[in-house]
Amino acid sequence: MESVKFIFRNNLKQYAMLIALVVIMGFFQFTTGGILLVPMNVTNLVLQNAYVFILAIGMTLCIVAGGNIDLSVGSLVAFIGAFSGILIVDYKMNTGLGIVLALVAGLVVGIWQGYWIAFVRIPAFIVTLAGMLIFRGLTIFMLKGLTIGPFPDAFQKISSGFMPDFLHMPGLNLNIAAIVAGAIVALLYAIAVISRRVMRRRNGFENSTFPLFLAQVIAVCFTILLIAFWLSKYKGLPIIFIIIGVLVYAYTFFTTRTVPGRYFYAMGGNEKAARLSGINTNRILFAAYVNMGVLSAIAGVAFASRLNAATPTAGQGFELDAIAACFIGGASAYGGIGTVIGGIIGALVMGVLNNGMSIMGVGSDVQQIVKGLVLLAAVAFDVVSKKRA
Amino acid sequence: MDGTILEMRNITKSFPGVKALDNVNLSIRRGEIHALVGENGAGKSTLMNVLSGTYPHGSYTGQIVFEGKECAFREIADSERIGIVIIHQELALIPYLSIGENIFLRNERARNMVIDWDRTYKEAAALLELVGLRQNAQTPIKDIGVGQQQLVEIAKALSRNVRLLILDEPTASLNEDDSEHLLKLLLDLKSKGITSILISHKLHEIEEVADTITILRDGSTIETLVKGEDDIGENRIIKGMVGRELVDRFPPRERAIGSVTFEVRNWCAYSPINPNHQVAKDINFKVHKGEVVGLAGLMGAGRTELAMSIFGRSYGDRISGTVLKDGETADLSTVRRAVDCGVSYATEDRKTAGLNLIGDIKENITIADLKKVSRHWVIDRDHEAKVAEGYRERLNIRSPSILQKTGNLSGGNQQKVVLSKWIFTEPDLLILDEPTRGIDVGAKFEIYSIINQLVKEGKSVIFISSELEEILGMSDRIYVMNEGRIVGEFAREEATQEGIMTCIMKSSGERGNGKR
């Protein structure tokens, strides 16, 4: 039990945010008269906020590596949208090839910014502020101030498509494929944690008590199935939902389980010590921004696909949403602390706030005030709870 | 009451889960130097923080009576107002402001919020003369050494009409010369009627200057020794601190020294900040298998710079020279390569360069050789935990678990984590830079024992320390460094403190004469 308490205390912020998220959802569920959680709106929540989820993942890595943020991601989303719009719409390039080239463009931008930040050691804040201006300007220049569209169907599917219901049962208003997919994920999860438990016992480590473990497995599996079931009541699993799921899993694995992932935390915790431990910290910092470039490109493609157009003003303010999501999710502004899941929870908090207040008909002025206060409150809670510890 | 300036009665202070102070009594006579000693974690700093108001009135129980009046400080400014000034181990000076600006910080020589610069620097110069610091008061703090910064702190205290000066480990990072100067200054201030409390691990200093010694152990006052009445010899103090007699300060070891394994030839390095300043000047030395080689010298002699320039070129510019391992040239040009060649370096500065303080014990231990607990770049969590647990037991790291953040550990335990981290890389040569700095007597003994264990396993150790006594106690052979050169070599049998100091002084003198 001692270790459970220990783990709980160490992840206080994340549990607190998860609870806060549930409370916020409950609040809007009530004030919107139940609209917030109808299957269609839940689906919309995912579709609308896809870009924040994707950007928050990359931003988490930048923040963990040393409290650095990336201000250019919003402009980059617009730039990539314009780039793919010109290739796919104007030049009628094959959609797949166009997307690949867009991702390569994101990679190149990441290398460009990463070079200045990691090797020349210009503060990330300044390099990405410059990037914010440069890429917004380039976007307007490339689009000549106009909007390009529409995109071909295949491109639109990224953000508006759903996994086809290959198991469709006539007469049943449910997307069976989505439920099956949910069941498979829940099963994989259960197998993974059970085998982990067996492994720990075999290696002579203490496990949490069995009832606690069982409760945890059931709770998580139930949540997965519930989400799958809920989405299946509308149109099924959105393609973008699957993309986000894969990204979250991959990056969580990377940050918590791999050697380079650990290096990010070591560097953010104490760069000098990391360097004296033989970690090439320049390379880690570089990797953080290259990665951010690629993820921004994915977000850019997803956003262009959702708008079904490339516009000069796309992505304005996205950087702030992503940064706020990370800090709400428990990342430390000094680096070394932060998780991918935390960033996702933070993004969800922001998304639910946006969505809930919009349904209630709250104006965007009030929305911004509320979001600002939530960000401040979340970080203040973090700081105060740490002081007391 | 006339003779007593400060009395702290029955002070009890608890933190969640720990009673840091338990009914502590402390009585300071006017005009004395009162030493406060105890192992790390004995409660010295906590007691001083209670006194200075860092822990406000109400967060502890007990009474503080200063000059006959009971005090209830709510913040540090309250205690400073009546003349109690504490100088912490980590100095509180602003690097980019001048000496004068720092001295009068929050106490500016100003009229109507406009600073009178002439008065500031004139008064600062007078204060600097008082503390014996020959520096222009307009020099930025970042350009003077730690020893001089310490003097600036004292000047700052004097500018506030200090009546009780508290120094927390003032000489921990000073060389022998600067320490000597500081202690003289304390005696000087005493003759001017300033009472001081001195917290120090360096018992010979205490023996030298203290009138009264209060010993704390585990949050309680153990005893108070008075000079002239009681024995205040080092062994007597240590006995009070640890509650047992330390028969030997250095654990014995069987010597089994083999052939030369490492050799450094013609090593040169320049300062990265000042390209004309050569920090290592044509250095040659050898290390045998199973040998502890001491590297003695004053602060600033270039020992750390030499060690770091060898270890993956972590310090310095225009580095040249060769390192031979078992007779063959070894490539130590990056930290990674150095570690792969079997060379490791544990820094003198564990907090800013040795540990990730927000990371846990486990992460810190494995970080320098993470691939050893990984497969295909994926960390084997159980293997890692086992390794960390093994070191926690072997080096006796006191913590509830390997998931404890290293920032929450005491200095001695942090140092053990640093050692674990580098022992985990399985080095053939381990360079230990001030491994016992700022840690208590008991933990020091444990670290010495770990060093003995390492050399017994056939590893070699280069032991850098500013405390001559431990260099003499631990080394098989000693190199003496001064001003970037190796100026002497002593075998264990022929080395004495006087011999080494003479060697340093003579070498400084020689070159001084040469210049003229």
Interface residues (C-beta under 8 A of the other chain):
Chain A: E2 S3 F6 N10 M199 R200 N203 F205 R257 T258 V259 P260 R262 Y263 Y265 A266 G269 N270 K272 A273 A274 R275 L276 S277 G278 I279 N280 S332 G336 I337
Chain B: F311 G312 S314 T334 V335 R336 A338 V339 Y345 T347 T352 A353 G354 L355 N356 L357 I358 G359 E363 I367 A368 L370 K371 S374 W377 V378 I379 R381 D382 A385 K386 P400 S401 L403 K421
